[in-house]
Amino acid sequence: MLKVVPAKFLWGLHTIVLTNVAAMSHKERERKTWGRRRVALGEALGYYNEEWKGEPARITILVDNLEKQVGRNWLRLGFVRDMQVSEVFFHELGHHIHRVHRPRYEGREDVADKWSKKLSRKFMSGRYWYLFPVAAPIALIIGIVGDIKKLFHKKGVKT
């Protein structure tokens, strides 16, 4: 995943930690952070700690929370695992990029989401390039079926 990130954006980021909630202290698990809403770190999928009082910046991904959200069996599939982990990792990296390298005057979560989409797309298309010719028509069909369901739902017809 780090290969798709320009090196200049990794400057200042000291550590990327993959851990579980049990490895966190009680105080750290209960500490709150702002996302789209205020959430305890023990419930988050990952979080970014900016450089503070001599401590370097780091990203922490809580693998067990990710497993709870997606399901253990789904994470056994390399494509699904890479997609989920990259989404969380690149979102948190987006916070680092926004804070240190490219500050924007938008919401922090919106900027992090944009970086996540951009970098995840780059990573997934480079790693799973052979799936995209198959995935594009399937996504198109799913989109059309969804549009048809919405159309019938508006008219009051059950599908």
Contacts in CASP RR format, 6 or more apart in sequence:
PFRMAT RR
TARGET T0000
AUTHOR 0000-0000-0000
METHOD contacts of the structure
MODEL  1
MLKVVPAKFLWGLHTIVLTNVAAMSHKERERKTWGRRRVALGEALGYYNE
EWKGEPARITILVDNLEKQVGRNWLRLGFVRDMQVSEVFFHELGHHIHRV
HRPRYEGREDVADKWSKKLSRKFMSGRYWYLFPVAAPIALIIGIVGDIKK
LFHKKGVKT
1 85 0 8 1.000
1 86 0 8 1.000
1 89 0 8 1.000
1 90 0 8 1.000
1 123 0 8 1.000
2 10 0 8 1.000
4 119 0 8 1.000
4 122 0 8 1.000
4 123 0 8 1.000
4 126 0 8 1.000
5 93 0 8 1.000
5 119 0 8 1.000
8 101 0 8 1.000
9 93 0 8 1.000
9 96 0 8 1.000
9 97 0 8 1.000
9 101 0 8 1.000
11 100 0 8 1.000
11 101 0 8 1.000
12 51 0 8 1.000
12 56 0 8 1.000
12 57 0 8 1.000
12 96 0 8 1.000
12 100 0 8 1.000
13 56 0 8 1.000
13 57 0 8 1.000
13 58 0 8 1.000
13 59 0 8 1.000
13 93 0 8 1.000
13 96 0 8 1.000
14 56 0 8 1.000
14 57 0 8 1.000
14 58 0 8 1.000
15 56 0 8 1.000
15 58 0 8 1.000
15 59 0 8 1.000
16 58 0 8 1.000
16 59 0 8 1.000
16 60 0 8 1.000
16 61 0 8 1.000
16 89 0 8 1.000
17 58 0 8 1.000
17 59 0 8 1.000
17 60 0 8 1.000
17 61 0 8 1.000
18 61 0 8 1.000
18 63 0 8 1.000
19 60 0 8 1.000
19 61 0 8 1.000
19 62 0 8 1.000
19 63 0 8 1.000
20 62 0 8 1.000
20 63 0 8 1.000
20 64 0 8 1.000
21 29 0 8 1.000
21 42 0 8 1.000
21 62 0 8 1.000
21 64 0 8 1.000
21 65 0 8 1.000
22 64 0 8 1.000
24 41 0 8 1.000
24 42 0 8 1.000
28 41 0 8 1.000
28 42 0 8 1.000
29 40 0 8 1.000
29 41 0 8 1.000
29 42 0 8 1.000
30 40 0 8 1.000
30 41 0 8 1.000
30 42 0 8 1.000
31 40 0 8 1.000
31 41 0 8 1.000
32 38 0 8 1.000
32 39 0 8 1.000
32 40 0 8 1.000
32 41 0 8 1.000
33 39 0 8 1.000
33 40 0 8 1.000
33 41 0 8 1.000
33 44 0 8 1.000
33 47 0 8 1.000
34 108 0 8 1.000
35 108 0 8 1.000
35 109 0 8 1.000
36 109 0 8 1.000
41 47 0 8 1.000
42 62 0 8 1.000
42 65 0 8 1.000
43 65 0 8 1.000
44 62 0 8 1.000
44 65 0 8 1.000
45 61 0 8 1.000
45 62 0 8 1.000
45 65 0 8 1.000
45 66 0 8 1.000
45 69 0 8 1.000
45 88 0 8 1.000
46 59 0 8 1.000
46 60 0 8 1.000
46 61 0 8 1.000
46 62 0 8 1.000
46 65 0 8 1.000
46 88 0 8 1.000
46 92 0 8 1.000
47 59 0 8 1.000
47 60 0 8 1.000
47 92 0 8 1.000
48 57 0 8 1.000
48 58 0 8 1.000
48 59 0 8 1.000
48 60 0 8 1.000
48 92 0 8 1.000
48 93 0 8 1.000
48 94 0 8 1.000
48 95 0 8 1.000
48 96 0 8 1.000
48 99 0 8 1.000
49 55 0 8 1.000
49 57 0 8 1.000
49 58 0 8 1.000
49 59 0 8 1.000
49 60 0 8 1.000
50 57 0 8 1.000
50 95 0 8 1.000
50 96 0 8 1.000
50 99 0 8 1.000
50 100 0 8 1.000
51 57 0 8 1.000
51 100 0 8 1.000
57 96 0 8 1.000
57 99 0 8 1.000
57 100 0 8 1.000
59 89 0 8 1.000
59 92 0 8 1.000
59 93 0 8 1.000
59 96 0 8 1.000
60 92 0 8 1.000
61 85 0 8 1.000
61 88 0 8 1.000
61 89 0 8 1.000
61 92 0 8 1.000
66 75 0 8 1.000
66 84 0 8 1.000
66 85 0 8 1.000
66 88 0 8 1.000
67 75 0 8 1.000
69 84 0 8 1.000
70 80 0 8 1.000
70 84 0 8 1.000
74 80 0 8 1.000
74 81 0 8 1.000
75 81 0 8 1.000
75 84 0 8 1.000
79 128 0 8 1.000
79 131 0 8 1.000
82 123 0 8 1.000
82 124 0 8 1.000
82 127 0 8 1.000
82 128 0 8 1.000
83 120 0 8 1.000
83 124 0 8 1.000
86 119 0 8 1.000
86 120 0 8 1.000
86 123 0 8 1.000
86 124 0 8 1.000
87 116 0 8 1.000
87 120 0 8 1.000
90 115 0 8 1.000
90 116 0 8 1.000
90 118 0 8 1.000
90 119 0 8 1.000
90 120 0 8 1.000
90 123 0 8 1.000
91 112 0 8 1.000
91 113 0 8 1.000
91 115 0 8 1.000
91 116 0 8 1.000
92 112 0 8 1.000
93 115 0 8 1.000
93 116 0 8 1.000
93 119 0 8 1.000
94 111 0 8 1.000
94 112 0 8 1.000
94 115 0 8 1.000
94 116 0 8 1.000
94 119 0 8 1.000
95 108 0 8 1.000
95 111 0 8 1.000
95 112 0 8 1.000
97 115 0 8 1.000
98 104 0 8 1.000
98 108 0 8 1.000
98 111 0 8 1.000
98 112 0 8 1.000
98 115 0 8 1.000
104 111 0 8 1.000
125 132 0 8 1.000
148 159 0 8 1.000
149 159 0 8 1.000
152 158 0 8 1.000
152 159 0 8 1.000
153 159 0 8 1.000
END
